[in-house]
Amino acid sequence: MSHDHHHEGASSLTLHGKTVKILEHWIKHNHEHAQNYNKWANEIKDNIDENVSLFLKEAADLTLSINKKFEEAVKLLKEIKK
């Protein structure tokens, strides 16, 4: 999985705009990570150990719960709109 980060044009944004952009980026990035954790959890469950798989599934769930906080922050920022 690639971790390319491109921020062209970000310097012309306000702090408000930059914050929205980075939060949206983190949401997408975390979603990709959670999908990957679940993929590995399923592979491990089928081939190694179900208990180890449960830890990875929990990590995926925690990652998505972090996204909920980021989504709430984006929603609030868009309501503030500066």
Secondary structure, DSSP 8 states (H G I E B T S, - for coil): -------TTGGGS-HHHHHHHHHHHHHHHHHHHHHHHHHHHHHHHHHT-HHHHHHHHHHHHHHHHHHHHHHHHHHHHHHH--
